[in-house]
Amino acid sequence: MKMTLRVRLLGTIIGAVVLFFLVSVIATRVVLQRDLFNLGKSEVTNGAGAFGGYWNSHRDLIKVLVSQDAASSALLKAVQSHDDTQLQDQLANIARTSNLSFLTVVDANGKVLARANGMQPGSLAKESIVARALTGETVSTAAILTAKELAAEGLAPQAQMTITNSEGKTVGKSTDGLALVAAAPMSDAADRTIGAVYGGVLLNHAYDIVDESTKALGGKTAILQGDVIVSSNIKAKDGTREVDREVRAAKAVVATGTPYTGTEHIGATTYIAHIDPITNDQSKVVGALWYGIPRAQITGIIAHTTNTLLFWGLLAMILALFLAIPIVERLSKHLATRSKQVRSAAKELGVIIVGSEVSGDHVAQTKTTIEKSGAIIDELAKSGDSTGKLAELKSLNEEALGDVIVIDTLSQEMSSRMKQAVDRVSELNEVAGGLNELVTGEQS
């Protein structure tokens, strides 16, 4: 059974709506995915810039704190009086209240006078920033502190790392540490440099900077020593902080000093991340700052938008069908009615044609009869009957014969026209049948 016009029209409408709907959804998803990922990259770049601002503010804060300590009259008095015990107590109190990991005072030759974390004798004269401070310069920078330097400040345990790669396999150990450090000169009343104050914050396994920045900025942050995370609030697979782990994309950043923006899988999450290099006061890359947002935030927006579009698109399609179905029904009924009218008119015309053919037969029979009567009149005339009535009858017969001949000629012409009409009626019936089949799907 062939499809009816109603089915075809509805199928065409539904197909067109579905095709338009699918093309719209796919195009929207592709464009949205591209634009949102570009927006995500822009967001993490801006967030990384803000995180860099937190980093710089902490570095500057350490510089200010150390400078203030160098100018402290109490510390200056303890140095001048050579009261090492009092000096150590003061340093311990200052470091605790200032949240400094270590604080050390040296004399004019770089010899250690006291340390906040306990007296460890030694000299810092070869420490570049201390040497510069002893020349009267205040210095602040990021630095890699060796295991020996950390041990002298009592910080060696905090810096120890067992480093793993992205697959969780142990790839090495480290006893060095990344720190923000500062050094400032101490001067007497005659403005002569009599020593220096050296202090800072060890960042390994310390989380103040990353937690404060995330609270303000959102996203996730991490500080890297070289290409290894030493501080972060990124959640590992076991729910702890992700630390002591290599970051694959940071290798190139540390090697070239070129920032990176892209995707990075850390812990159980894939991030859109931005990585900036950390340099020391000699412009050497010593680590990196990592900032990222979960990629799921972007894919979540895409999924939500797509689902919303699907929901409203399906609702619109249903509404369109509710409007289209009555229109198609009315159109189909109208065409069906017209089909019936055409078939009825064809039948009536067929009856007329048949009637005309019958009339033509009657004319032919009448002509034959008149011709026979004429022949009889001729025979009577030949037999000697010369009455006027016979002549009059012959005249009337000839006149009737002439009229019949004319009528017969017209009848033959009409018959030819009727044959043409029969062909047209046949075509009309075929059209009516095709229209009926199109509308109802039934052959007739």
C-alpha positions, -999 to +999 in steps of 0.1 A: +000+000+000+014+033-010+018+062+014-010+087+014-006+124+008-013+129+045+016+106+055+039+122+029+032+157+040+036+149+077+068+129+069+082+158+050+074+183+077+088+160+104+119+153+084+126+189+077+121+199+114+143+170+126+170+178+101+170+215+110+170+206+147+199+182+145+220+206+124+213+234+148+222+212+178+255+200+162+265+234+150+257+250+184+277+223+203+307+227+180+307+265+182+300+264+219+328+239+226+353+260+207+343+293+222+340+280+257+374+264+256+389+296+243+371+314+271+384+289+296+420+294+284+415+332+287+401+327+322+430+306+334+455+330+319+438+358+338+436+337+370+473+328+366+481+365+364+462+371+396+480+341+413+512+357+402+501+388+419+497+369+452+531+354+447+547+388+442+528+403+471+541+376+494+576+381+481+573+418+488+558+412+522+588+391+532+611+419+520+592+444+541+593+422+572+630+415+569+637+452+563+617+461+594+636+435+614+669+449+601+659+483+613+647+471+647+665+488+676+660+458+698+678+435+674+705+462+668+711+465+705+714+427+709+739+425+681+760+453+695+759+438+730+769+404+716+740+389+736+734+358+714+708+342+736+687+373+737+691+378+699+680+342+693+649+346+715+640+378+696+644+362+663+622+332+673+594+356+684+596+377+653+596+346+630+566+331+648+545+363+647+556+371+611+550+335+598+585+333+586+601+298+582+635+311+593+652+343+603+690+347+608+713+375+617+749+377+605+777+401+613+796+423+588+817+394+577+787+371+571+793+350+602+760+337+618+752+354+651+719+338+658+690+318+641+653+318+650+652+279+648+682+274+671+719+282+670+738+266+642+772+282+637+784+289+603+788+316+577+765+330+550+791+352+534+790+332+502+752+334+500+747+359+472+718+378+486+734+380+520+766+393+504+746+419+486+728+429+518+762+434+535+770+460+507+739+479+517+713+465+493+680+450+503+673+419+482+641+398+477+638+367+455+628+331+450+657+307+456+665+270+457+680+262+492+703+233+494+700+205+519+729+219+538+714+254+540+680+239+551+697+217+578+714+248+592+680+265+595+664+234+610+641+230+579+656+199+562+627+175+571+601+199+556+619+199+522+624+162+518+605+148+489+599+114+473+590+124+437+565+106+416+556+109+379+522+113+363+516+076+365+523+075+402+557+058+400+586+070+421+612+087+399+636+101+426+641+120+458+650+155+467+663+173+498+665+208+483+637+233+489+621+263+471+618+294+493+609+331+491+639+348+508+650+384+516+680+400+531+685+435+544+715+454+559+717+464+596+733+497+602+746+514+634+741+550+644+769+561+621+752+544+592+778+517+590+768+482+580+774+460+609+755+429+597+724+417+579+691+400+585+683+371+563+649+353+564+621+338+543+594+312+539+601+276+528+573+267+503+577+229+504+546+214+521+535+249+531+500+259+518+493+295+529+498+310+495+479+285+475+450+284+499+447+321+502+448+326+464+423+299+457+399+314+483+400+347+465+403+335+428+386+301+427+402+273+406+432+254+419+468+265+424+502+250+428+538+260+433+565+240+416+601+236+424+615+229+390+588+208+374+578+192+407+548+203+428+559+213+463+527+230+474+491+228+460+454+225+468+449+201+439+431+170+451+449+137+446+431+105+438+431+095+475+416+129+485+449+144+499+468+173+484+488+166+453+525+172+461+559+159+453+547+150+418+561+159+384+540+180+360+548+170+324+539+204+308+561+223+333+593+206+320+593+228+289+583+259+309+613+255+332+636+246+303+626+276+281+610+301+304+579+301+281+545+301+297+521+272+289+483+272+285+465+239+278+450+208+293+467+190+322+456+158+340+465+158+376+451+135+403+417+123+391+408+155+372+416+171+339+422+208+341+426+237+317+458+251+332+483+280+328+519+276+339+542+306+344+579+303+352+594+315+386+627+332+382+653+343+409+671+376+411+695+364+384+666+357+360+672+320+362+641+298+362+638+279+395+602+268+394+567+275+382+533+288+392+504+265+382+468+277+380+439+257+366+401+252+365+385+217+360+377+210+324+344+196+336+332+231+343+334+238+306+320+205+295+293+209+321+282+242+305+283+226+271+262+196+282+237+218+300+233+241+270+230+211+247+204+194+269+185+227+272+185+231+234+174+195+229+145+199+254+132+231+239+138+219+204+118+188+210+090+208+226+090+232+196+088+202+172+059+187+191+041+221+190+048+224+153+033+189+146+002+198+166-002+228+143+007+209+111-015+179+115-048+198+114-036+217+084-026+185+066-059+169+075-079+198+061-058+198+029-062+161+024-100+162+029-103+191+005-083+172-022-104+141-015-136+161-021-123+175-053-113+141-065-148+128-059-162+158-078-140+152-108-149+115-109-186+124-107-183+149-135-165+123-156-193+098-152-219+124-162-199+133-193-196+096-202-234+093-200-238+122-224-214+107-248-232+074-248-265+093-254-249+111-283-237+078-299-273+064-295-287+095-313-263+090-341-275+055-346-311+067-348-302+092-375-285+065-395-316+042-392-339+071-402-318+078-433-320+042-443-358+042-439-362+074-460-340+059-487-362+028-487-394+049-490-379+069-518-372+037-537-408+026-533-420+060-546-398+056-576-413+022-583-448+036-580-439+064-604-426+039-629-458+019-627-478+048-643-492+065-613-490+102-622-513+117-597-502+149-580-502+134-546-474+110-556-453+138-570-459+158-538-449+127-517-418+123-537-409+159-532-414+157-495-394+124-493-365+140-512-366+170-488-366+147-458-337+128-473-318+160-478-324+170-442-314+136-430-282+137-451-273+170-434-281+156-400-261+125-408-231+146-418-234+166-386-238+133-367-206+120-381-188+152-372-203+149-337-192+113-335-156+124-343-158+150-316-172+125-292-143+102-298-120+130-288-142+136-257-140+099-248-102+102-248-104+133-226-128+116-202-104+087-200-076+110-191-098+128-166-106+095-150-069+087-147-062+121-131-091+116-107-079+081-099-043+093-093-055+121-071-077+097-051-047+073-048-024+102-037-049+113-010-062+080+003-035+056-008-062+033-024-062+024-061-096+027-079 
